[in-house]
Amino acid sequence: MLLSHSFLSYNQRLIKNVIVSFSHQEVCAHMNRQKTN
């Protein structure tokens, strides 16, 4: 039970990191488009 719980929280952290890095890339791309215009 404890093992599955820690595995679940690890997956949640992993997914959150992926989402954060993805949105960060989106923000950077948006800023770059703003700069060129």
N, C-alpha and C positions, 0 to 999 in steps of 0.2 A: 504493500500500500504506500509506504513512504517512498519507495523507489519510483513508483509510477507518478507520485505527486512531484517529486523533484524533476523527473523527466518532463512533466507537463510544464512546470515553471521554466525549465530550460528552453523548451520549445517556444514558450510565450516570449521570452527575452530575445530569442533568435529572430522570431517573426517581427518583433518590435524594432530590432536593429535594422532589419531589411527594409521595413517601412520607413524608418527615419532616414536611412541613407538614400533611399529612392526619392523621398520628398526633398531631401537636400540637393540631390542632382537636379530635380525639377526646378527648384528655386535658383540654382546656379545657372541653368540654361535660360531661365526667364530673365535673370539679371543680364546675362550676356546679350540676349536679344534687345533688351532695353538700351544697353550701351551702344550697340551697332546702329540703332535707329536714331 
